[in-house]
């Protein structure tokens, strides 16, 4: 079976994606009954310093991470099904949506955030 890979970017460069890697498990509350797709779990901020450091705030916890370059880049692909002319068989084609060259790695324990009220 032949699967064609095409880049829909044309003359432009493919969009750059980044992986956010967390250690541990992200759990939703038991009252949450929906899909986790498009679920906002926190706020990701880039520091103003020259270093590639990031903070990720989830509820009352703050994680500090750094940007790491991947040894081998990854492709983000979209699977397309096309009908061939005069045939009932579908042809599979993969379209390149983006390229992942780096990840933001959070490998330390979260720092608890406390409110200023006493």
N, C-alpha and C positions, 0 to 999 in steps of 0.2 A: 504494500500500500504506500502510495506516495503522498506526502503531506508537504505542500508548498508553504514557505515562509516569505511574507512580503512586508516591506516597510512602507507604511502609509505616510511617512514624514516628507517624502519627496526630496526637494533640495535642502530643506531645513534639517537641523539636527533633531533627533528623537528627544522627547522630554526626559529630563533627569529625575529619577525617583530615588528615595532613600528609605532603607529599612529601619524601623525602630525596634530594637531588641531589648526585651525585658527579661529579667531572671525571675522565675516564680510563676504564679498563676494570677490572672485577672479574673475575678469573680463578680458576677452581677448580683444585685440584691434579689432575695427570693420573691419579692413583690413584683419584679420586672417580668412581664410576660411576652414581650415583643422580640423581634429579631435583633441580633447584635450588629447587623449591618447598619452603618451610619450612626452608631451609638457613640456619643461623646463621652470619653472616659477621663479626660483630663486636659491640661493646658501645657503645650510644649513651647518653651522660650529659648532663644539663642542669646548668649551673653554678648556684651559689647566689647569684650576683650579680644585680643588678637588670637587667643587660643580657640579651638573649636569645641567649646563647652556648652552644654545645654542643660536646662532644668525642666523637669516634667512634674507637674503638680497634679496629684490624684487625691481628691478629697482633702484630708488633713495630713497628707504625706507629700514630701518633696524628694525627688530623685535627682542626682547629678550624674550626667553622662558625657561622653566625648564622641566625636566623629572619627570613625575608623574607615580606611580605604579597604575594600574587599580585594582579595588576591586575584580573583577572576570576576569580571562583571557578569551580571545576570540580565536576562531579557524578561520584560513583562509582555506576555502574549495574550491575544484574544482569539478564541477559536470561532471560525466562521464555517457554516455549512452551506454549500451551494449545490443546486441541482444542475446536473449536466444535461445538455440538449439531447432529447430523444431517449433518455434513460431514466429509470426510476431510482438509480443510485445517486447518493449525495457525495459530493466531493468535499473533502476537508481541507481547509486552508487556515494558516495561522498568520495573524497580523501583529507586527511589532508595535506595542503601545508606548513603551518606554525602556530605558536602560537604568539598571541599578549599579552604581559604582562605589557606593559607600553605605555605611550603617551608623546609626547613633546607638551606642552601647551603654546601657545602664547596668553596671555590675555591682554596685554598692548597695547596702541596705538603705531603705528610705529614712529620711530625717523627719521626725514628727513636727508639725506646725501647731503652735499653741496660740490661742487668742489672747489679747492683751487685757482681758477682764479678770478681776480677782474676786 
